[in-house]
Amino acid sequence: MSSATPFLPGLSPIGRQSLTAARDAGNLTSNGGLVMLREVALRTGLAGVIADPLPDTRNQLLVVHPYRDMVTARMMCIGAGYPDGDDLDAWRRDPALLIACNRRPEDGRDIPSQPTISRLENLADVKALYRIGIGFIDHFCASYETPPASIVLDVDDTDDLVHGSQQLQLFNTHAGGHCFQPMLIFEGNSGKPLLSLMRPGKRPSGEEAARVLWHVIHRIRRHWPQVRILVRGDSHFCAPEVLALLRRLRCDYILGLSINPKLARLAKPWQQSCENKLKLSRPKVRRFHQFTYKAGSWCHQEKVIARVEATRLGQDTRFIVTNLPGQSKILYEKVYCARGRMENLIMDMKLYTRSDKTACWRLQASQFRLFLHMGAYWLLHSVRLAAPKKSRWRGATFETIRLVFVKLGCRVEQMKRQIKLSFSAQLPFADDIAALCARLTAQGP
């Protein structure tokens, strides 16, 4: 687009040469890497997971924007770093975004505007949301070429501060305000998401946690009847209902256990032993103890592992419950503590896809937004997983993945028989970008 009126008038000269600006460079974009996210979306059918369960009563002869196109546009914008629905009004003609939504960059239809997207987000009812949630579990299972021998379900919750008077918002002292407290489940080995469930701003009860886990495990077992499932979580989820469910479903588990007066009395001799060894000029003493224990609300005795640590700064005692065989030290340090990666996965979801952009008053609309951000997580995570295992990009945050592989400046030219993307000759990490794209396009549906 060219204009006779100078763009950015009044720029100071450089030496004796004037400095002018004009909008005549052609169809440029700063989101050239969205073509890789497009490949992921096309080959996995991710948009259909979210869009297909929605009820569509429109006259299909008059439809301009199918639901799949609207969902794709929303996920692509979130992946490119534009998490608000309002951003679509500013970027709906961006050529890279149009290509990512399977539309021609010059003479194709624009992507949907914010009002159209807002109507979409308020369309889902409880039945549709349930089908979308189940669809994401099916999508997780379909992401494996062959059924794995075992998987790890890391379950946790996080605070999501509200944006006003919204349904299910509650005051939470730990969060420092009124919030939601969504429950998240990831596969611990691969980092793939299974569930992102909107909840009131309080700790989930044992009955609620067991109900959610039952749906997830039951759906996974429909695809993989023989898979071995390990459920891993903190003391929030060490409830009698959860323990009874995992026993009944023949699942492994390793869960944190909150300290109580009886456990505190049991730990006193071990704490004293660590104190005595600390006096021998050791900087830190750590000991592990294994015993059987049965709380009053539990149906069976459980194996409990105590980790007692003493330093010059004081003592710390932690307990976990598990049915896994093995040495206490290995189970605690190698198996249970590995759930710390869950915090990084939550950060990717919450901070880098901005899944806390749940400003809708209706619970159903906020849950649908959460699913959209979960879809954007799948797009970015698939790009990260395509990197070689020993590559520097395999452990990168989504922000790094976005800056290196998505936010790429290029010129878009629509010709008679092709659409050409022209990148800079000095494009940073060009070899890595080309190798990653080759791995993504080589992967079948």
KOLZABA-658487 format. One line per 2 residues: number of its first residue (from 1); their letters; for each residue x negated, y, z of N, C-alpha, C. Coordinates in steps of 0.02 Angstrom, whole numbers. Layout:
! KOLZABA-658487
NUM	A	X Y Z X Y Z X Y Z  ...
//
This chain:
! KOLZABA-658487
1	MS	-43 -59 0 0 0 0 -45 61 0  -37 105 -48 -76 166 -52 -31 226 -43
3	SA	-62 281 -22 -23 342 -10 -67 401 -29  -35 454 -56 -72 514 -74 -93 553 -11
5	TP	-56 545 43 -72 579 106 -128 541 141  -184 575 158 -239 540 192 -215 509 257
7	FL	-240 448 270 -226 414 332 -279 434 383  -259 448 445 -304 472 498 -338 537 477
9	PG	-300 591 465 -331 654 443 -370 686 500  -418 729 481 -456 768 530 -515 733 559
11	LS	-539 678 529 -597 642 556 -660 685 547  -703 683 596 -765 722 594 -813 693 542
13	PI	-849 734 504 -895 709 453 -957 677 484  -992 639 443 -1056 609 462 -1110 643 421
15	GR	-1148 686 454 -1197 727 418 -1161 774 370  -1179 770 306 -1146 812 256 -1091 775 219
17	QS	-1077 714 240 -1026 674 205 -962 674 246  -907 687 211 -842 686 245 -820 614 258
19	LT	-778 606 307 -753 540 326 -677 539 316  -654 497 270 -583 493 255 -559 421 265
21	AA	-494 415 273 -463 349 281 -401 345 237  -390 288 207 -332 278 163 -307 207 172
23	RD	-242 197 162 -211 131 166 -208 99 97  -267 83 70 -270 56 3 -313 -7 -1
25	AG	-322 -41 55 -365 -100 56 -329 -164 36  -264 -159 24 -226 -219 5 -191 -249 65
27	NL	-170 -311 58 -132 -346 109 -180 -378 159  -196 -343 213 -243 -367 263 -206 -392 325
29	TS	-240 -436 362 -212 -461 425 -268 -474 474  -252 -472 536 -301 -490 589 -285 -558 619
31	NG	-240 -596 588 -219 -661 615 -229 -717 564  -285 -714 527 -295 -763 474 -298 -834 498
33	GL	-318 -846 560 -323 -914 586 -256 -947 601  -201 -911 592 -135 -942 603 -122 -998 554
35	VM	-160 -1000 498 -150 -1055 451 -167 -1122 484  -213 -1123 533 -228 -1185 568 -172 -1205 614
37	LR	-142 -1156 649 -84 -1172 691 -26 -1197 647  -21 -1169 586 31 -1191 540 22 -1265 523
39	EV	-40 -1286 512 -52 -1356 496 -31 -1401 554  -45 -1380 615 -24 -1420 673 52 -1425 676
41	AL	85 -1368 666 158 -1368 670 190 -1411 616  163 -1407 555 191 -1446 499 181 -1521 509
43	RT	122 -1541 532 106 -1612 536 136 -1646 597  154 -1607 647 183 -1637 708 258 -1627 713
45	GL	287 -1583 671 359 -1570 676 378 -1538 742  334 -1496 769 345 -1468 835 407 -1422 838
47	AG	419 -1385 785 477 -1339 785 542 -1378 792  545 -1438 762 606 -1477 766 621 -1502 836
49	VI	568 -1511 877 579 -1533 947 621 -1481 984  609 -1417 971 645 -1364 1006 709 -1345 969
51	AD	708 -1344 903 764 -1316 865 820 -1366 853  803 -1429 840 854 -1477 819 909 -1489 871
53	PL	895 -1489 937 950 -1500 985 998 -1441 992  982 -1383 963 1025 -1325 971 1089 -1332 930
55	PD	1146 -1314 958 1208 -1317 919 1210 -1262 867  1224 -1279 805 1224 -1231 750 1293 -1231 718
57	TR	1333 -1181 736 1401 -1176 709 1406 -1125 653  1349 -1101 629 1350 -1050 576 1369 -1081 508
59	NQ	1395 -1040 465 1407 -1061 396 1340 -1068 361  1321 -1129 345 1254 -1141 318 1242 -1108 250
61	LL	1295 -1092 214 1287 -1057 151 1264 -985 160  1276 -958 219 1258 -888 233 1196 -881 277
63	VV	1167 -937 297 1110 -935 344 1048 -909 308  1017 -859 337 954 -832 311 894 -860 349
65	HP	902 -868 414 847 -892 456 868 -958 490  847 -1016 466 861 -1078 501 828 -1077 570
67	YR	856 -1117 615 829 -1118 684 756 -1139 685  737 -1186 643 667 -1208 642 621 -1150 623
69	DM	642 -1108 576 601 -1051 556 595 -1001 613  649 -990 649 647 -943 705 602 -968 761
71	VT	607 -1033 777 564 -1061 828 491 -1058 807  478 -1074 744 410 -1071 719 381 -1000 724
73	AR	420 -951 705 397 -882 709 381 -862 781  424 -882 827 413 -865 898 350 -899 925
75	MM	340 -963 909 281 -998 933 217 -969 903  219 -952 839 160 -924 807 141 -857 837
77	CI	191 -816 852 177 -751 883 146 -761 952  172 -808 991 143 -821 1057 72 -846 1050
79	GA	61 -891 1001 -6 -917 991 -56 -863 969  -32 -812 933 -75 -757 911 -84 -703 964
81	GY	-50 -711 1021 -59 -663 1075 -5 -610 1079  54 -624 1049 111 -577 1052 169 -613 1086
83	PD	171 -614 1153 217 -657 1189 288 -631 1195  300 -567 1181 367 -539 1189 408 -546 1125
85	GD	473 -554 1133 517 -555 1074 515 -489 1037  504 -434 1073 500 -368 1041 442 -364 991
87	DL	390 -404 1001 332 -402 957 350 -421 885  403 -459 877 422 -480 809 442 -421 765
89	DA	469 -369 795 487 -310 755 426 -278 724  369 -278 760 308 -246 735 270 -291 687
91	WR	275 -358 696 233 -404 659 271 -447 609  335 -432 598 375 -476 555 354 -474 482
93	RD	313 -425 462 288 -421 393 214 -436 388  183 -459 442 113 -476 441 103 -535 393
95	PA	58 -530 343 54 -582 292 34 -651 320  -12 -652 369 -32 -716 398 26 -748 436
97	LL	65 -708 470 122 -734 507 176 -760 459  185 -726 402 232 -749 352 210 -817 324
99	IA	145 -824 310 120 -888 285 129 -942 337  115 -926 400 122 -975 454 194 -999 460
101	CN	241 -956 440 312 -974 441 337 -999 373  290 -1018 329 306 -1048 264 343 -1000 218
103	RR	323 -936 220 354 -886 176 300 -850 137  316 -831 76 266 -796 35 251 -728 64
105	PE	188 -707 62 168 -646 98 191 -581 65  209 -582 1 225 -518 -32 298 -513 -52
107	DG	326 -566 -80 395 -561 -104 442 -611 -68  419 -638 -11 462 -683 27 503 -646 79
109	RD	548 -681 112 589 -650 163 547 -636 225  562 -582 260 529 -567 323 549 -618 376
111	IP	508 -624 428 526 -668 482 580 -634 524  615 -671 567 672 -642 604 650 -585 650
113	SQ	695 -539 660 682 -483 705 700 -501 777  686 -455 822 697 -468 893 770 -483 910
115	PT	819 -446 885 889 -463 902 909 -534 881  885 -556 823 900 -624 801 869 -676 848
117	IS	806 -663 868 773 -709 914 807 -709 982  831 -652 1005 865 -649 1069 929 -690 1069
119	RL	966 -688 1013 1025 -730 1008 1007 -804 1009  951 -821 978 928 -891 980 912 -912 1051
121	EN	877 -870 1089 856 -889 1156 915 -897 1204  971 -864 1189 1030 -870 1232 1079 -923 1207
123	LA	1059 -961 1157 1105 -1009 1126 1108 -1075 1163  1051 -1096 1193 1046 -1164 1221 1090 -1172 1283
125	DV	1126 -1228 1287 1162 -1246 1348 1123 -1300 1385  1151 -1325 1440 1115 -1373 1481 1100 -1437 1442
127	KA	1149 -1459 1403 1140 -1521 1364 1083 -1513 1314  1081 -1457 1279 1028 -1446 1230 960 -1441 1263
129	LY	957 -1408 1321 893 -1402 1357 868 -1470 1379  914 -1514 1401 893 -1581 1421 864 -1619 1361
131	RI	896 -1612 1304 872 -1647 1244 804 -1619 1222  794 -1554 1231 728 -1526 1214 675 -1553 1261
133	GI	691 -1555 1326 642 -1582 1373 624 -1654 1358  674 -1696 1343 661 -1765 1324 622 -1768 1259
135	GF	637 -1722 1213 601 -1720 1149 527 -1706 1157  509 -1664 1206 438 -1650 1218 403 -1713 1244
137	ID	436 -1753 1285 406 -1816 1308 396 -1863 1249  447 -1867 1205 440 -1908 1144 383 -1882 1100
139	HF	377 -1816 1096 323 -1786 1056 255 -1804 1086  250 -1804 1153 188 -1823 1185 170 -1895 1167
141	CA	217 -1940 1170 203 -2010 1154 185 -2018 1080  217 -1980 1037 203 -1985 965 134 -1956 947
143	SY	104 -1917 992 39 -1887 978 -17 -1938 981  -3 -1999 1006 -53 -2052 1009 -42 -2100 950
145	ET	-96 -2116 915 -90 -2163 860 -73 -2233 885  -104 -2252 941 -91 -2317 972 -76 -2305 1046
147	PP	-34 -2345 1077 -18 -2334 1148 -81 -2340 1191  -92 -2294 1236 -150 -2298 1281 -140 -2352 1333
149	AS	-195 -2377 1360 -190 -2428 1414 -164 -2396 1478  -183 -2333 1490 -162 -2300 1552 -159 -2225 1540
151	IV	-117 -2191 1578 -113 -2118 1576 -109 -2092 1648  -125 -2029 1656 -122 -1996 1721 -72 -1938 1717
153	LD	-22 -1939 1759 27 -1884 1762 9 -1839 1820  -17 -1780 1803 -32 -1729 1854 30 -1685 1861
155	VD	57 -1681 1921 117 -1642 1933 102 -1588 1984  127 -1528 1970 116 -1471 2015 168 -1419 1999
157	DT	171 -1368 2041 215 -1311 2027 175 -1247 2034  203 -1192 2008 169 -1128 2010 221 -1073 2016
159	DD	200 -1016 2043 248 -961 2051 254 -922 1986  313 -894 1975 329 -854 1916 371 -795 1940
161	LV	339 -739 1951 374 -680 1978 429 -657 1931  486 -640 1959 544 -622 1919 539 -549 1896
163	HG	583 -531 1850 584 -464 1821 647 -425 1840  679 -445 1894 740 -413 1915 785 -462 1950
165	SQ	849 -448 1950 898 -492 1982 918 -547 1933  884 -605 1938 895 -660 1891 920 -721 1928
167	QL	952 -764 1891 977 -826 1921 919 -868 1946  929 -898 2005 881 -942 2039 822 -907 2070
169	QL	818 -840 2066 763 -805 2097 770 -806 2172  715 -823 2207 713 -825 2280 650 -791 2305
171	FN	653 -767 2367 593 -736 2395 546 -790 2420  482 -784 2400 431 -833 2419 373 -795 2451
173	TH	359 -809 2514 307 -772 2550 239 -784 2519  226 -846 2498 160 -862 2469 150 -825 2404
175	AG	203 -818 2363 197 -782 2300 198 -707 2310  221 -684 2367 221 -612 2381 279 -576 2349
177	GH	334 -609 2336 391 -575 2307 443 -626 2284  494 -602 2250 546 -645 2222 518 -680 2159
179	CF	531 -743 2154 499 -781 2099 540 -843 2082  522 -874 2026 539 -943 2011 480 -986 2031
181	QP	489 -1051 2032 433 -1097 2045 439 -1157 1998  419 -1147 1934 426 -1201 1885 383 -1262 1905
183	ML	408 -1322 1887 370 -1383 1896 339 -1403 1829  274 -1417 1830 237 -1433 1770 207 -1503 1776
185	IF	208 -1540 1721 177 -1606 1718 133 -1609 1656  69 -1625 1666 20 -1633 1612 -9 -1704 1615
187	EG	-33 -1728 1558 -72 -1789 1558 -143 -1771 1577  -169 -1799 1631 -231 -1775 1660 -292 -1787 1618
189	NS	-294 -1839 1577 -353 -1854 1537 -358 -1811 1475  -302 -1799 1441 -303 -1762 1378 -282 -1689 1386
191	GK	-249 -1672 1442 -224 -1603 1450 -160 -1589 1413  -128 -1640 1384 -66 -1629 1347 -7 -1618 1394
193	PL	37 -1571 1379 94 -1558 1423 152 -1606 1410  187 -1624 1463 247 -1665 1457 310 -1628 1477
195	LS	305 -1585 1527 365 -1552 1553 348 -1485 1583  392 -1438 1572 388 -1372 1603 459 -1353 1623
197	LM	476 -1362 1687 545 -1358 1711 555 -1297 1755  602 -1254 1734 618 -1195 1774 655 -1215 1837
199	RP	634 -1185 1894 662 -1202 1960 669 -1140 2003  707 -1146 2057 710 -1090 2105 641 -1079 2137
201	GK	632 -1020 2167 568 -1002 2195 555 -1033 2263  557 -1098 2268 543 -1133 2331 512 -1201 2315
203	RP	483 -1231 2366 452 -1296 2357 504 -1348 2339  490 -1393 2290 539 -1445 2273 546 -1495 2329
205	SG	607 -1517 2340 620 -1569 2390 596 -1637 2363  591 -1686 2408 571 -1752 2386 621 -1782 2338
207	EE	685 -1770 2351 737 -1797 2307 733 -1767 2237  721 -1701 2233 716 -1668 2168 654 -1693 2130
209	AA	597 -1696 2164 536 -1719 2132 543 -1791 2106  575 -1834 2147 585 -1903 2126 631 -1907 2065
211	RV	683 -1865 2063 729 -1866 2006 693 -1845 1941  652 -1793 1946 615 -1771 1886 566 -1824 1863
213	LW	528 -1853 1910 480 -1904 1892 514 -1966 1863  573 -1983 1887 608 -2041 1860 623 -2030 1786
215	HV	648 -1972 1768 664 -1958 1697 601 -1962 1654  546 -1933 1678 485 -1932 1638 457 -2002 1630
217	IH	450 -2039 1685 421 -2106 1682 465 -2153 1642  531 -2148 1652 577 -2192 1615 572 -2179 1540
219	RI	565 -2116 1520 561 -2101 1448 495 -2127 1419  440 -2119 1457 376 -2144 1433 378 -2220 1425
221	RR	408 -2254 1473 410 -2327 1471 454 -2352 1413  500 -2311 1388 538 -2331 1329 493 -2337 1269
223	HW	441 -2295 1265 394 -2298 1210 338 -2348 1224  313 -2348 1285 256 -2390 1303 274 -2432 1365
225	PQ	306 -2489 1356 328 -2528 1414 271 -2553 1458  212 -2564 1429 157 -2593 1467 106 -2543 1491
227	VR	117 -2479 1480 67 -2429 1499 62 -2425 1575  1 -2416 1598 -11 -2407 1670 -9 -2332 1685
229	IL	31 -2312 1733 42 -2241 1747 17 -2225 1818  -27 -2176 1822 -50 -2150 1886 -21 -2081 1897
231	VR	15 -2072 1951 44 -2007 1969 -1 -1974 2021  -20 -1912 2007 -68 -1877 2050 -39 -1809 2067
233	GD	-40 -1791 2131 -13 -1727 2152 -35 -1709 2222  -19 -1649 2243 -38 -1628 2310 16 -1649 2360
235	SH	11 -1623 2421 55 -1645 2475 128 -1626 2464  142 -1578 2418 211 -1561 2401 251 -1624 2382
237	FC	217 -1670 2348 252 -1725 2316 243 -1791 2354  212 -1788 2413 206 -1848 2454 267 -1853 2500
239	AP	324 -1866 2469 388 -1871 2505 410 -1944 2503  450 -1966 2552 472 -2036 2552 510 -2055 2489
241	EV	550 -2009 2461 586 -2025 2400 539 -2038 2341  485 -1998 2338 436 -2007 2284 398 -2072 2292
243	LA	375 -2087 2353 338 -2149 2365 381 -2210 2349  445 -2208 2371 489 -2265 2357 501 -2273 2282
245	LL	509 -2217 2246 519 -2221 2173 458 -2250 2139  399 -2227 2156 339 -2251 2122 326 -2324 2136
247	RR	342 -2347 2197 337 -2418 2211 386 -2458 2168  447 -2433 2161 498 -2469 2124 482 -2472 2049
249	LR	450 -2419 2024 433 -2416 1953 365 -2446 1938  332 -2473 1988 266 -2505 1980 215 -2456 1952
251	CD	213 -2397 1981 164 -2347 1962 109 -2342 2015  50 -2324 1993 -3 -2306 2040 8 -2234 2062
253	YI	-19 -2217 2120 -12 -2149 2144 -70 -2132 2190  -87 -2068 2190 -136 -2040 2237 -113 -1969 2251
255	LG	-89 -1958 2312 -56 -1896 2330 -86 -1867 2393  -87 -1801 2398 -109 -1769 2459 -59 -1782 2515
257	LS	-83 -1779 2577 -41 -1791 2636 -54 -1735 2686  0 -1700 2704 -6 -1646 2753 -23 -1674 2822
259	IN	-65 -1638 2858 -85 -1660 2925 -27 -1649 2973  -21 -1695 3021 29 -1689 3074 -4 -1707 3140
261	PK	30 -1699 3197 -2 -1712 3262 -33 -1781 3268  1 -1833 3242 -26 -1900 3247 -90 -1907 3207
263	LA	-90 -1881 3145 -150 -1885 3104 -207 -1843 3135  -189 -1787 3166 -240 -1746 3199 -272 -1784 3257
265	RL	-233 -1823 3294 -262 -1863 3349 -307 -1918 3321  -286 -1950 3266 -327 -2001 3236 -393 -1973 3210
267	AK	-393 -1911 3189 -453 -1882 3159 -504 -1857 3210  -485 -1850 3273 -530 -1821 3323 -595 -1860 3331
269	PW	-595 -1927 3336 -659 -1963 3342 -704 -1952 3281  -675 -1950 3221 -715 -1941 3161 -744 -1870 3159
271	QQ	-704 -1821 3181 -729 -1753 3183 -787 -1746 3232  -781 -1780 3290 -834 -1778 3339 -897 -1811 3313
273	SC	-889 -1866 3275 -946 -1899 3246 -982 -1854 3197  -944 -1818 3156 -975 -1771 3109 -1010 -1715 3145
275	EN	-981 -1691 3200 -1013 -1638 3240 -1079 -1661 3268  -1082 -1723 3291 -1145 -1749 3319 -1199 -1755 3265
277	KL	-1180 -1777 3206 -1229 -1783 3152 -1250 -1715 3127  -1205 -1665 3131 -1222 -1597 3109 -1276 -1567 3153
279	KL	-1279 -1587 3215 -1329 -1560 3261 -1399 -1584 3244  -1405 -1634 3200 -1470 -1659 3180 -1499 -1618 3122
281	SR	-1482 -1553 3121 -1508 -1504 3072 -1486 -1520 3001  -1430 -1552 2993 -1403 -1563 2926 -1358 -1505 2906
283	PK	-1362 -1481 2843 -1320 -1424 2823 -1246 -1442 2817  -1231 -1505 2799 -1162 -1526 2791 -1157 -1601 2802
285	VR	-1103 -1621 2835 -1090 -1692 2846 -1020 -1707 2820  -1015 -1758 2779 -950 -1779 2751 -942 -1854 2761
287	RF	-885 -1873 2790 -871 -1944 2803 -801 -1961 2778  -793 -2024 2759 -728 -2049 2734 -706 -2108 2777
289	HQ	-642 -2111 2792 -614 -2164 2833 -548 -2187 2801  -538 -2253 2801 -478 -2282 2770 -440 -2322 2822
291	FT	-374 -2313 2823 -332 -2348 2872 -261 -2351 2844  -219 -2391 2875 -149 -2396 2857 -108 -2352 2903
293	YK	-56 -2324 2875 -16 -2275 2914 56 -2277 2887  103 -2267 2932 173 -2266 2913 208 -2209 2950
295	AG	229 -2158 2912 268 -2104 2942 338 -2129 2958  373 -2092 3000 439 -2114 3021 489 -2119 2964
297	SW	481 -2079 2912 528 -2079 2856 507 -2125 2799  449 -2158 2804 426 -2201 2751 454 -2271 2759
299	CH	463 -2305 2703 490 -2373 2704 435 -2425 2714  374 -2409 2696 319 -2457 2700 257 -2423 2729
301	QE	211 -2464 2753 146 -2438 2771 107 -2421 2708  68 -2368 2711 30 -2345 2654 -44 -2341 2672
303	KV	-86 -2349 2621 -158 -2339 2631 -173 -2265 2631  -204 -2241 2684 -221 -2171 2692 -297 -2164 2696
305	IA	-324 -2116 2661 -396 -2101 2662 -405 -2032 2693  -448 -2029 2743 -464 -1966 2776 -533 -1943 2754
307	RV	-538 -1880 2734 -603 -1850 2719 -617 -1798 2773  -669 -1809 2811 -688 -1764 2866 -754 -1731 2847
309	EA	-756 -1665 2849 -817 -1628 2831 -832 -1577 2884  -896 -1571 2901 -918 -1522 2951 -978 -1484 2923
311	TR	-975 -1418 2930 -1030 -1374 2911 -1041 -1324 2968  -1090 -1280 2959 -1103 -1229 3010 -1044 -1181 3017
313	LG	-1001 -1179 2966 -944 -1133 2968 -882 -1164 3001  -883 -1230 3013 -826 -1262 3045 -811 -1330 3014
315	QD	-753 -1356 3032 -732 -1422 3010 -672 -1418 2963  -666 -1469 2921 -608 -1474 2877 -591 -1547 2868
317	TR	-527 -1564 2877 -504 -1633 2872 -446 -1636 2823  -451 -1681 2775 -398 -1690 2725 -378 -1763 2722
319	FI	-315 -1775 2703 -288 -1843 2698 -256 -1852 2630  -262 -1913 2602 -227 -1931 2542 -195 -2000 2551
321	VT	-141 -2012 2513 -106 -2076 2513 -113 -2107 2444  -130 -2171 2441 -139 -2203 2377 -126 -2278 2382
323	NL	-111 -2309 2326 -106 -2381 2322 -160 -2410 2276  -210 -2368 2259 -264 -2390 2216 -316 -2428 2257
325	PG	-345 -2481 2229 -400 -2514 2263 -465 -2476 2251  -514 -2488 2295 -579 -2457 2284 -606 -2423 2346
327	QS	-666 -2397 2340 -699 -2363 2395 -668 -2294 2407  -665 -2276 2471 -633 -2213 2490 -667 -2153 2457
329	KI	-733 -2152 2457 -770 -2095 2430 -755 -2086 2356  -754 -2140 2318 -741 -2136 2246 -669 -2115 2233
331	LY	-622 -2144 2270 -552 -2127 2260 -539 -2053 2274  -571 -2027 2326 -559 -1956 2343 -596 -1909 2295
333	EK	-661 -1920 2287 -701 -1871 2249 -694 -1878 2174  -686 -1939 2149 -684 -1949 2077 -613 -1951 2048
335	VY	-566 -1977 2088 -498 -1985 2062 -453 -1928 2085  -448 -1917 2150 -402 -1866 2175 -426 -1796 2158
337	CA	-490 -1781 2170 -514 -1713 2158 -514 -1694 2084  -509 -1745 2040 -505 -1730 1969 -442 -1692 1951
339	RG	-392 -1693 1996 -331 -1656 1982 -343 -1581 1984  -403 -1559 2005 -418 -1488 2002 -415 -1460 1932
341	RM	-424 -1503 1881 -418 -1480 1812 -348 -1454 1798  -300 -1479 1836 -230 -1457 1827 -224 -1382 1834
343	EN	-265 -1352 1877 -262 -1279 1886 -282 -1243 1822  -332 -1271 1786 -352 -1240 1723 -297 -1247 1670
345	LI	-263 -1304 1670 -209 -1314 1622 -151 -1266 1636  -135 -1257 1701 -83 -1209 1719 -104 -1138 1699
347	MD	-168 -1123 1707 -193 -1056 1687 -185 -1047 1612  -201 -1098 1573 -191 -1093 1500 -118 -1079 1483
349	MK	-73 -1114 1517 -2 -1106 1503 23 -1037 1527  5 -1020 1588 34 -961 1620 0 -896 1600
351	LY	-67 -897 1595 -104 -836 1583 -114 -822 1509  -129 -875 1469 -149 -864 1400 -92 -873 1350
353	TR	-38 -909 1369 22 -907 1326 76 -865 1358  62 -837 1417 109 -793 1453 177 -826 1463
355	SD	175 -887 1491 238 -922 1503 279 -890 1558  250 -840 1593 289 -805 1644 331 -749 1615
357	KT	335 -745 1549 379 -696 1517 451 -722 1515  477 -735 1574 545 -763 1581 589 -708 1611
359	AC	604 -658 1570 640 -600 1594 716 -604 1583  741 -660 1557 813 -666 1544 851 -675 1609
361	WR	912 -648 1612 952 -655 1672 978 -727 1678  999 -757 1623 1026 -825 1625 970 -876 1632
363	LQ	982 -925 1675 934 -979 1685 919 -1016 1620  972 -1031 1581 963 -1069 1520 917 -1033 1471
365	AS	924 -967 1465 881 -929 1420 809 -929 1443  798 -923 1509 730 -925 1536 698 -993 1525
367	QF	737 -1047 1534 710 -1114 1521 693 -1123 1448  735 -1096 1403 720 -1102 1331 655 -1064 1315
369	RL	646 -1005 1345 583 -969 1334 524 -1011 1358  532 -1044 1414 478 -1086 1441 460 -1141 1391
371	FL	511 -1169 1358 497 -1220 1307 461 -1189 1247  477 -1127 1228 442 -1095 1173 368 -1086 1189
373	HM	353 -1066 1250 284 -1057 1270 249 -1125 1276  286 -1176 1294 258 -1244 1295 241 -1266 1225
375	GA	282 -1248 1176 266 -1263 1106 204 -1227 1083  195 -1163 1103 134 -1127 1085 74 -1158 1119
377	YW	83 -1184 1179 28 -1220 1213 7 -1281 1170  56 -1318 1145 40 -1376 1104 -1 -1356 1042
379	LL	17 -1299 1011 -20 -1277 951 -93 -1262 967  -104 -1222 1019 -172 -1202 1037 -212 -1262 1063
381	HS	-178 -1305 1102 -214 -1362 1130 -233 -1412 1075  -192 -1418 1024 -208 -1463 969 -270 -1438 932
383	VR	-277 -1372 924 -337 -1345 894 -398 -1361 937  -391 -1353 1002 -447 -1367 1048 -465 -1442 1047
385	LA	-415 -1485 1045 -428 -1557 1044 -461 -1579 978  -452 -1541 925 -483 -1559 861 -558 -1548 861
387	AP	-583 -1509 909 -656 -1499 913 -690 -1563 936  -751 -1576 914 -788 -1634 938 -795 -1634 1014
389	KK	-800 -1693 1044 -799 -1699 1117 -857 -1661 1150  -914 -1659 1118 -972 -1624 1147 -979 -1553 1122
391	SR	-927 -1528 1087 -929 -1460 1061 -916 -1411 1118  -942 -1351 1109 -931 -1297 1158 -858 -1276 1161
393	WR	-821 -1292 1107 -751 -1270 1104 -704 -1318 1140  -727 -1379 1155 -683 -1428 1186 -660 -1407 1256
395	GA	-702 -1371 1291 -684 -1348 1358 -668 -1275 1362  -659 -1243 1304 -645 -1170 1304 -574 -1155 1326
397	TF	-564 -1096 1353 -497 -1074 1370 -458 -1056 1307  -393 -1050 1314 -352 -1030 1257 -371 -960 1232
399	ET	-393 -917 1276 -412 -850 1255 -471 -853 1207  -520 -896 1222 -577 -905 1178 -556 -937 1112
401	IR	-514 -988 1116 -489 -1020 1055 -453 -969 1011  -413 -927 1042 -376 -877 1003 -423 -827 970
403	LV	-472 -801 1008 -516 -750 981 -561 -777 925  -582 -840 931 -630 -868 882 -594 -897 822
405	FV	-537 -931 832 -506 -970 778 -441 -941 752  -410 -895 787 -345 -868 765 -352 -795 743
407	KL	-385 -754 783 -389 -682 769 -444 -670 718  -431 -689 656 -479 -682 602 -453 -632 550
409	GC	-492 -582 536 -472 -533 485 -482 -561 415  -433 -551 372 -439 -575 303 -392 -535 258
411	RV	-404 -540 193 -361 -510 142 -318 -566 112  -254 -552 104 -207 -601 77 -186 -577 8
413	EQ	-196 -620 -41 -177 -603 -110 -129 -657 -136  -70 -636 -157 -22 -682 -187 -27 -679 -262
415	MK	-51 -733 -292 -58 -737 -364 -2 -779 -393  -8 -793 -459 46 -828 -492 51 -900 -468
417	RQ	-6 -933 -459 -6 -1003 -442 -39 -1018 -375  -62 -970 -339 -93 -983 -275 -89 -921 -230
419	IK	-99 -933 -167 -105 -879 -117 -176 -885 -89  -215 -832 -96 -285 -833 -78 -298 -793 -15
421	LS	-335 -823 31 -358 -789 92 -432 -774 84  -450 -711 89 -520 -691 81 -548 -668 149
423	FS	-594 -707 176 -624 -691 241 -691 -656 230  -716 -626 282 -779 -591 279 -836 -640 265
425	AQ	-885 -616 226 -944 -657 213 -985 -667 277  -978 -623 326 -1013 -627 390 -968 -652 446
427	LP	-920 -694 429 -873 -719 479 -910 -758 533  -904 -739 597 -938 -776 651 -909 -847 657
429	FA	-953 -895 672 -934 -965 682 -897 -994 621  -917 -973 562 -882 -994 502 -886 -1070 493
431	DD	-944 -1100 507 -951 -1172 500 -906 -1210 548  -902 -1186 610 -859 -1219 659 -785 -1213 639
433	IA	-767 -1155 614 -697 -1144 593 -680 -1191 535  -725 -1197 486 -712 -1240 429 -708 -1313 451
435	AL	-753 -1334 496 -752 -1404 519 -689 -1419 558  -668 -1372 599 -607 -1383 639 -546 -1388 594
437	CA	-542 -1344 544 -485 -1346 498 -484 -1412 459  -544 -1437 440 -547 -1500 403 -522 -1557 446
439	RL	-537 -1557 511 -513 -1609 555 -437 -1605 564  -410 -1545 568 -337 -1537 576 -300 -1559 513
441	TA	-324 -1540 455 -288 -1558 394 -297 -1631 376  -348 -1664 403 -358 -1735 390 -313 -1779 433
443	QG	-284 -1749 487 -241 -1788 531 -173 -1795 499  -148 -1856 496 -82 -1869 467 -27 -1849 514
445	P	35 -1846 491 93 -1829 532 100 -1879 589
//
